[in-house]
Amino acid sequence: MKKKILAAVLAAAVIGGTLFWAIPALAQSLNPLDHVDINPANITMGVGGVQQFIAQAYDSSNQALSNVNYFWLVTGGGGTINNTTGQFTAGGFPGTYAGTVEVVAVQKTLTAVATATVIVSGSGTLTGTPGVLNHIVVNPANATVAPGATQSFTAQGYDFNNVAIPNLVYGWSLPAGGGTIDGNGVFTAGTSTGTYTVQASSIQTGYATAVSGVATVVVSTTGSAAPNISASTFNISRLTRIFGRYLKGGNFANFLGGQFQVNSPTGPETVALVPGTVQSNPSPASLIIVPNNTATPQTAFTLPSPSVIQPSGATLNPGDQVIVVTVNGQVSAVLKVASTTTGQTPPGFKNRGHDNGQGQQNPPGWSHGKKTGWQQGSNGDKSGHQGD
């Protein structure tokens, strides 16, 4: 009898200990993300200076959360940032960049956004002269056109810290012929097939040295080809997972977008995220959106072929929320933000464990996953159930 009592006591102790350790983990999983703080919220630094930004997410009771991922962007210029670590490097133009550092905190299907202001002062030391035109990127970098067809090119100049320089005037030329090009970068192919070079040159105000950037255009009877976007180190599927799935409802309107840099064998590349609402029915070649929280009434994008809309097979309509992803100014992907919402269990259902035990089927318009619980699709009820 004593052995049985002792065994029962030990079993209770083990169970109690298990519950003791399980309760904090359970509590953590039940504390949903409410807001995120960024530190420092305001910083003054010299050109070329480096600042490590730190983010901390909290629930509605201001309890710090650890099960959160962070994604960093620059929304208003002033420098560059490492999108995973939050390390910011000031650019070459002194000025006040309000809310330019943006962090997106992600916890399962929840997001929160915070921004910080950077003042770049004229002090500091860089190798070279801050703000001087260093290189020009021509987009698209590669194009194929049929004889007599046209192709538009654009140019953007950057300083040595890869910060875009606004208001530059570009001159266009064809060093090896191949057709004609006008002052707006519109190339018209000639009758001779071959590979040719498009060159954009600019002289920054106050400086005498011209800087040039080039692109390759192939004149071929095979016609047009999709733009070549290298971004060899850029993982588009990662952004699809983060933003295409998680930014929903009110959270999406607070997302300002932004940009970050990646390195590739051909040099630095700028990846930009532009969130907004589809303005009109997209054609196979173009898309017009109204960006989030900006003074810009609308922005037009040229879409490459084949379709770059994610998830695969998705279509766009006026009113849809999207994030346009560009690499060096070219559209790389259009992420359609998921329309599912979370909240209550579908009518007639109790909870995940009970529903599974009863063998109840998914109601129309709803899906059910082991990790996500009940979720409502675009044709279902306006509620859902957040599982673990």
Phi, psi and omega in degrees: 000316180299322179297320179294318179296315179298318178298319180295319179296316179296319179298317179297321180296318179296314180297316180299319178297320178298315179295323180301318180280334182283328185300313178301319179296320179294317180299320180297318182291339182267354179271101183284151177299132179242315181204167181224141176252150179238140182223128358283153179278337176218136182212140173249130184212156179280165178301136181080357179291158181241133179226129176270115175270146181233139178239146175221126180266151182223158171271186184292344178262013181063028173272128182295140181251142179252340183269055184226141173254152183235141179230128188250142180216160170250123186258334186231026178079195180096348181160196181234162182217146172282120190289348179252331183258338182083015177277120185255136175242120182294146180273196187264001181250111175299149180158176178258123182245092186288129176059027188282331177268122184237134175241136176248116177268134185234124174229105184052245182261015181247148176223156172216150186232141173219154181229160177225150180259136179242129172253118178263115181270171181282355180274168179115166184229130174231159174282109186109184182259122182302138173084355181280140178302124184248319179204160181236134176253126178256131179237139352291154180288333179220139178211152176233127182228157176278156176306132181085350181277166182245156176213127179271135175243148175235160181227147175218127179266148182227153171277184185291344178265013177064032175261128183298138178256118183279164169063028174276149177253129186249140172254139186248142180208165178234091185303329183246017180075208181106353181154214178227158177217136183265183183291348179261005179084018179269115182266134174243118184291146175276196183269345183270128178281158180150184180251128186229169182245132172257129184237133173244130181233152179206150173242119180289143181305129179092356180233150186262347186269127178275145177239142183234153172229154185229159172222162180251132176234130179255122174266115188216148178287353178282351176090201187280153175231160179294145178303147179265112178248113184282286180041052189297336180261003185263125183259097183295329181294331179295316178294325178299316180294317185287305190265322180296331183263322194266331183278107184226158171054225183296333180297324184297320183296336180274351180279120185268348186080200181145193183214162174209168184249146172231158179254140178224169179301337181268359179123182181293142179233142181257120176259124181241143175245122181240102180274149178177187183247134181298128185272320184216169180298116182293143171267171178302339186247353185212158179214134177240127178231160170259112184295157179287135168047043177229164178280351180287121183294324179196158179226134180256142179231143172268125183265132176285168176239136006285180186302141178245016181284130178243143000290161184305132179091352181289150176242158182246143178223159177306135181096344178292145176266131184221162169236117179271124181254122178242150174238115185053040176088349179263140179292123178257328180198154171237111183267115177278120184290131182302140182265002179290149177232166179234151181174262185262161174290146179305150179307133178090358180245150183259287178211173188298314181296317180294316182296319178296318181296326180277350179070026181288147183271158177297130176289159181303134178086359182241151174232160184220123180236156182297322183267336187253347184071206181283136175224141183260132177274181185294342181252014182254195177291165183271045179204171178196182179230123180278115178269187180268000000 
